Structure formats: structure tokens, C-alpha cells
Amino acid sequence: MLPGTDYFTKGGSTTIMKANEQNFISLIKAGREEGILYVIETYGGLLKSVVNKRLSAFPDKAEECMNDIFFGIWQNIDRFDETKGSFTAWACGAARLEAIDTLRRLQREKTTVTLEDMEIPQEDPSLLQTIERELSEETEAVLNCLSEKDRELFQRIYLEDQDHETAGQAMGMSKDNVYVRIFRGKKKIRRMFQEGRRINI
């Protein structure tokens, strides 16, 4: 399926309808990915500027925040009320709130503790190996619902801490394509959990 295009099958024939400014919201509400792809391609730059303004001290976290914003728009599109304002204003507001939440979380995590104040426990090598093995098995179980290419992309971004551009270049993908694959992957993982598979991560 081509980005920015919606496909409908009727009477054995396929009707193609492109996502545009008039129908992308309806497409998202109908669960059509073409709608969110249009948001990524058309509004991505604007939303990124909103995020960068608030996460200037944490530029490496901006891409992850952008993924959460697109996913949030997809899940909460029913909350958008066009009688109260434009989609641009609503999406920028959502981006601003997500960036602020991310900033607060990062600031809480950024706690400075001196070595003199720390009591460093003796590490148990066997315990560390067990924990690492369990984490590896659980991560593999979560990513198994993805295609081989998407698994590699998730591993590069979330396990190897590569930024979206670096991971995309290594795998021959555009930045927009990386966003799309991350978005689709998160949908699959969430659906897996909703279907009752209990995996602790």
C-alpha cells in the first residue's frame, strides 16, 4: 500500500483515494494508516520544531517524543473538535504537552549523586547473567510479532540507542519511513498485549 493513499475494494475493483487535507482526519478515525502518514509527512516538521524548542537540552530524546506524539494523535483523534480550533493548533498543543511531560521525566531522572554518598553493593555475576538473559528473552518475545526488518529497526533505536536518521540510513530508509515503521510496530505490540499475552517488560 502506498503512503498517502487509501484503498477501498468494492465489487471486485479497487478504488483509490489519496489522503489530503480534507479527509485525513476521517481516515484516522476509520483506522486507516494513510491518515497518520499524511500527518507525519505534512505536519511532522512543524511538530518537530515544537518538540525541539522544549527538549533543546535533550536532543537525543526528541525522536522518541515525536513517535509518542504521532501515536497519541492516532489514539486520541476523537478528542479533536474542529469547532474549537484547527487541527494544526490541536496537534501543536498535543506536541507541546508531550514534550513538557518528557522534559519533566528526564529532569526527574537526571539526579546527581556523588560517589561518597553512594553505597555500591558487591555485584553477583550469576545474578547479573540471569537478569540479562531474562531481559533478552522478554525483549525477543515482544519483538517477535514484528517483521524481521522492523525487529532490526526497533533493536537499533531502542536497544542500541541509535537515532532515527542513523538507523534509517543504515537500513536504507527515509526518516518518514522510519517513523511509519515505528508507529506500525507499536500498534502491533499494543495489539498483542490487548489480546491477552502477558509479557513483563
N, C-alpha and C positions, 0 to 999 in steps of 0.2 A: 504493500500500500504506500502510495506516495505522500510525503509530508504536505500538509496544507490542502489535502483533497479528501472529500468524504464519498464513500461508495455505498450505493443502495441497490439492492437486487430486487427486481420486480418483473414477474412474468418471464423469467429466464434471461432477461437482459440486465446489464449493469448501467445504472445512471450515475454519472459523476457530478458531484457538486463541490466546488472549491470552498475552503474556509475563507471567510472575508470579514470585514468589519461589521457587516450586518448580521452574520449568522454564527460567528464563533462561540458566542455565549450559549446559544441554543445547542450547539454541537457538544459543548462541555456538559451541559445539563443532561443531554441524551447519552452521556458516557462515551462520546466519540473522541478519540485521542487527537484527531485533526484539529479540534478546537484549542486544546492546550498547546499544540505545536505552533499554532498561529500566535498564541500569546508569547511563547518563547522567542519566536522569530521577530515579532513586531514590537513587543514591549520589553524584551529582555534587556536591551541596552539602557533604557530608562530606569528599570528596576535595579539594575546593577549599580547605577550611579547613586541611587538612594542608599543601597547597602554599603557601598564603598565610603560614603560620607560618614557613616556611623561606625564602620569597622576599620577605619584607617589605621588603627594600631594593631589590628589583627588581619592583615590582607590575606593570609593563608586560609582564613575561615570563611571568606566571602562566598566562595563557590558552593560550599556545603549549605550556607544560608540561602543561596539562590535556589538550590534544589528543594529546600523546605518550603520556600515561598511558592514555587510552581505547584508543588504537591498540595499545599494549603489552598491555593486557588481552585485546583481541581476538586478538592473535597468540600469546599465551602462556597461554591459558586451560587448556591441557592440563597445565600445571605446577601448577595449583591442586589440592590434595589435601584434600578435605573431612574426612578422618580426622585431619588435623593441625591443623585450626582452621577458623574461619568465613571465608566469602568477604569479609566486612567487614574482618577483620583482614588477610587476604591483599592485598586491594585497597589498604588504607591503607598497608601495608608497601611495595607497589609504588609508590604515590604518593610516599611519603617518600623512597625511593631515587632516583626520577626527579627530585624536587625538589632533592635533595642534589647529584646529577650536574649538574643545570642550574646550581645555585649555584656549584659548583666551576668550571664552564666560564666563567661570567660573571666570576668573580673573576680567572681567568687572563687574560681579555680586557681586564679593566679595569686596564691598565698605564699609569701616568702617566709621560710623557716630556716634559721641558721643551724649549722651542724651542731653547735654547742647545745641547742635546745632540743635536739633530736636524740632519741634513744634507738639506735639501729639494732634490730634483732638479728640473731645469727640465722642465716638462710639455711633452709633444709633443702639440699639439692633434689632429693627424691620427691619432696612435696612440690617444688617448682616444676619438675618434669611432669608430674601428674596434672597440675593445673594447666600447663601449656598444652598437654595432649588433649585434655577435656575441652579447652577453648578451641583448639584446632578442629576437633570433631564436631562441636556445636556450630562453628562457623561454616564448615563444609556442609552440614545438614541444612543450614539456612540457604546457602547459595546454590544448592543442588536443584532448586526449582528454576534456575536461570539457564539460559543457553551458555555454551562454552565461552563464547565471546563476551557475553555480559558478565560471566563469573570473573573472567580476567580483568574486565574493566572495574568491577567492584573491588577486586583484590588490589589493583593498582591504586585506587583512590582511597579506600577505607583501611586497607591493611598496610600498604607500602607508603601511604601518605603523599601520593603524587597529586599535583593539582590537575584540574580538568584539561588544561591545554597540553600539559606534558603527556598525560595518559592518552589523550586523543591523537597527538602526533605519533606516539609510539605504536598506536594501533591503526593508524591511517584513517582517523575520523575527524570530522569537523567539530568545533566546540558545540554547536547546536545539536549535532548528533549525539554527543556525549550526554548532554542534558536530557535528551529524549530517552536514551537507553537507561539512564539512572532513574528517570521518572517511571518508565515501564517496569524496571526491575523492582522498585519499591512497591509498585502496585501488586506485582506477583507475590512478593514476600508477605505483604499485608494480607492478601487474599489467602495465602497458605495458613497464616495464623487464624484468620477468621473461620477457616474450615475445620478448626479444631485440633490442629497439630501443635502440641505444646513443646516449644523449644526455648530454653532459657538462654538469652544472650546478654 
